[in-house]
Amino acid sequence: MILECPECSTRYLVPDSAIGVDGRTVRCATCRHSWFQPPLPVEPPPAAIAAAEPDAEGSAAEAPARFAPPPPPPVIEAAPPQDYDAFAHRPPFRPTRNLQRRRTWAAVIAGLLMLAGVAAIIWLGAPGLASRLGLPIGSAESPLRLKDNPIERRKLENGSELFAVSGQVTNPSSTRQRVPDIRAELRDAQGRLVYGWTITPERRVLPPGGSIEFNSAKLDVPSNSKRLELSFAGEPAR
């Protein structure tokens, strides 16, 4: 049968057995309004109606006495269960999950992981990068020392010129030190920068009193380069 809420006109399709033969009180799941729903009217079967009609030979007064329908069976009254609700959710019922909150937490965690990764790369993998980015990480001047070997310039068979730089990084301090990138700059006779590049050291940490060698080579550097200056990335040239 179809029920309609008299308050908000919401319609529901429920089985006849949910209302019963005596009717029951129902509640609207939309506006929470309650009302008493009577049962469906019971129509007599067509056979009983036809039996009540008088035949052509009998009289209308004798028809009810001869063709009266049998009395209906007794109805056993039973109160509906108190916890039954025809409009309640059927098990299993799962509460709605807040997907927006999950996505927000996932974005926050991903951002924190990215920041931690960038900090680890700057601190452990590329100390000189922090200074070039303007980040106040580490001391202003490293206690490490740079020593460069004489520059080697050599003509190759294909006509190109090889410019080779080598040297040594030492740690004269009594503590372990991180080794930044090495900045190589070539300047002309007037001291103007004409070419520069970065040299990545083979090791990033030096023990007390330790040292490492470095070397780098470039092709076809400007011919007006007269002086080489080496420094740690982020520090002034020495």
N, C-alpha and C positions, 0 to 999 in steps of 0.2 A: 504494500500500500504506500501511498505518497502522503507525507506529512508536510504541513506548511506552518512555519512559525508565525503566530498572529502579531508578533512585535516587529520583526524585521523582514518577514515574508520569505525567509530562506526555506527552500524545499529540500526534503530528504526522502529517499527511497529505502524503506525498511520492510522486513518480512512481516507478514500478518501475525506470526507467532510472537513477535516482540511486544505487541500490544495486548494480545489475549482476548478472551471473550468478554471480559468485564472492563476493558480499558485500563489505562494507567497514566501516571504523571510522567511527562518527558521534559527534557531540557534542551534548549537550542545550543549547539556548540559554537555558534557565532556570537550571539548577544547574551547568552546564559539565561534567557527567559524560560520559565517553566510554566507548563499548562497541562490540563488534563485532556488526554486524547481518548474519546469514546471508541468502542469497537465498531467494526464495519456492520451495517445492518444485515441481518440474516434473511434472505429471500426464500420463500417456500419453493420446493422443487416443482417443475412443470407438471409432473404426474399428480401431485396433490391438488393443483389448481384445476386440472382437467377432471379429476374425480369429484370435485365440488360442484361442477356444473350439472344441472338436472338433464336427464335424457328426454327424448321427445314424448315418451309415454307417461313419465312421472310428473309430479307437480313440483313447483318450486319450493313449497313448504316442506315436502318430505326429503328434499335433496340433502339438507345439512345433516339430518338424522341418519340417512342411509350411507352417505359418503363422507362422513366426518374424518379428517386425518388423525392418525394416532398421536397421542401426546408426545412431545419431545422428551428425549432422555434427560434425566436430571443432570445438572451442571455442578461439578465439584469445584467449589471456590478454593482458589489457591493464591496466596499473596505472592506477588513477584519478588524475586530476590532483591535485597536492599542495595547490593553492590553492582547490580546490572545497569549498564548504560548503553543504550542502542547506538549512541553517537560517539562512544569512546574509541580510542585507538586500539586496534587489535594487536596482541603480542605476536611476534617480537617487535617492540617499538624502540627505535634508536633515536636519541636526541640529535637535533641538528648541530653539526660541528661548525665552529666559527673559523672558516677558512681564511678570512681576512686577517685575523689575529695570528694564525700560523704563518702566513706569508710575511707579516711584519717582523715576527721573531726570526724567521729564516733570513730576511734581508739584513737585520741587525747583526746576526751571528756571522754572515758572510762578510759584512763590512769590517767587523773586528778581526776576522782571520786575514783579510787583505792587508789591513794596517799592520798586523803583526808580521806578515811576510815581508812587507816593504821595509819595516824597521830592521828585520833580521838581515835583509840583503844589504842595506846601507851600513849597518853596524859591523857585520862580519865579512861580507863579500866585497864591498866597494867603499872603503872609508873615505876616499877622496870625493866620491859622488855627493856626500852630504854637504861638503863645503861648497861645491859648485852649485848646489841647489839653494844655498843660503841657510841651511839648517844648522843650528848651534850644537853640533854633536862632536864630542872630543875636544881636545885642547887646541889652542890657537896655533901652537908650533910644536912639531914632533921632535923628540930628542934624538931621532935617528939622524945619521949623517950620510951624505951623498959624496961619492968620489967618482969622477968620470975619467975615462981613458982618452987618449988622443983620438980625434975624429979620423975616420978612414973614408976617403973618397976615391972611387975606382971606376974607370970606364969599362963598360961591358961590351961584349962582341956585337951586340945589336945596336950599339950607339948610345944606350942609356947610361946614366951615371948613378952609381950606387953610393948612398950616403949612410954609413954605419956608425952607430953610437953604442958604447958599452961603458960599464962602470960597476960600482959596488955600493951596497947599502949596508951600513954597520949600526949596531945598537950598543952604544957605550954606557947605557944606563944599567941599573941593577935590577930592573923589572922587565917582564915580557912586554913587547911593544907590537902594536898593529902596524903593518906596512901599507901606507896609502899608495895610490897610483902615482907614477912619476911623470911629470910634465916636462917635455922637451920643447924649447923655443929657439928658433934661429932668428938672429937680428942682423941688420945691415950695418954699414960703417957708422951711420948716424944713430944707431941704437933702436931703430924701428923694427917691429916684429914683422917678419916676412913669411914665416912658416912655423907651424907648431903641431904637435901630436902628443898622444898619451901612451905611456909604456906601462903595461900591466906586469907587476912583479910575479915571480914564480911561486913565492910563498907570501902568506898574509900575516904571519906572526913570526917574530924574531925573539929568541931567548936572550937573556943578559949576555952581552959580549959576542953575540952571534952576528953573522953577516951572510949576504946573498949576492950573487952576481946578476946583472941585468944586461941585456943587449937588444938593439933594435936597428932596423935598416929600412930606408926609404929610397925610392927611385925618383930621379928628376926633381930634386929640390931646387928652389930658386938659386940662380947663379950668384946673386948679389948677397947671399947669406955669408956673413963673416964671423959671427960669434955664436957659440952654443951656450944656452943657459938651462940648467936642470933644477927642478924644484919638486917638492911634493905637492900633489893637487890640493888647491885651496890655500897654499902658502905663497908668499912672495918669492920670486927667484933669488937664488943665492949666488 
